[in-house]
Amino acid sequence: MLVAGVDVGGTNIGAGLVDDDHSVVGRGKCPTPQSRPEDVAEAIIELVEGLEEQPAAVGVGLPGVIHEGRVLTAPNLAGWDDSFDVVSLLEERLSAPVALANDANVGVIGEWLAGAADGHDDVLGVWMGTGIGGGLILGGRPHRGARGGAGEIGHVITQHAGALCTCGRRGCIEAYAGRRSMAATAHAMVDAGRHTSLFDIQEAEGKPRPTSKVWAKALDDEDELATQLFDLAIEVVGVGIGSMINMLDVDLVVIGGGMAEKLGQDLADRIADQARPVILHPNPDLEFVAAALGDDSGLVGAAEVGRAHLLSP
């Protein structure tokens, strides 16, 4: 049975057909519309309709808190709240059952089914991209919490009354480590007289904003400002992860998202070095690993959410 998995990020939307063995057998990609939720829905429809076969069901990962098929909040998507019934619209247009889940949650599920977290029962996934997302596998099952908000590590506050986050609160991890927030800080620093090659690289790459590829190139060039901002991001993410390990006692941390795709295991190792001093009772078996499936982790996990909805609506 082929099921479509759709992974909506703050920068791009990916879609793919996924078979029963969790292999992606066809895919498509487009930029994420930055205007209305209706435009995001239309982009999803176009991608799914462009796949090679009609899927039996569709699973969609969105960057926000999802509860009972509704988007309660999505800080990195304009205009999204529970008044927009995206499921009904997609089901009508695609003629297939549709299920929603958080994008980082589906990424972790994908890695758990067929990637770096295969064989582990207690996993924390941290996805570093436009924002900072997270997901959990606890006791061998995906854990979403009472209202779908479990694992939202990006909005764990590490600095009381700190930097302003896209969610409207202050001091969140995402305010220091999300690409959108880091770029805003870099712009402010340039306005104050600092220099960085970050935006020159962005222009040369033809990107509308500093992507993970742009950040990776600036870091590789040892750009001073980009390096300082990224070092701070690593520190804040590591402290947040260490604190969550104290609460959840997982044995595996998977680092995914655009930054992990570009920086790989080195990123996971740096985060581990920042997290370990925070952990109260270090577990000798605890591992930090980069996601193994790249973009496909979200497609595989979203498809599994869609498959589960089809079998048990």
Secondary structure, 3 states (H helix, E strand, C coil): CCEEEEEECCCEEEEEEECCCCCEEEEEEEECCCCCHHHHHHHHHHHHHCCCCCCCCEEEEECCEEECCEEEECCCCCCCCCCCCHHHHHHHHHCCCEEEEEHHHHHHHHHHHHCCCCCCCCEEEEEECCCEEEEEEECCEEECCCCCCCCCHHHCECCCCCCECCCCCECECHHHHCHHHHHHHHHHHHHCCCCCCHHHHHHHHCCCCCCHHHHHHHHHCCCHHHHHHHHHHHHHHHHHHHHHHHHHCCCEEEEECHHHHHHCHHHHHHHHHHHHHHCCCCCCCCEEEECCCCCHHHHHHHHHHHHHHHHCC
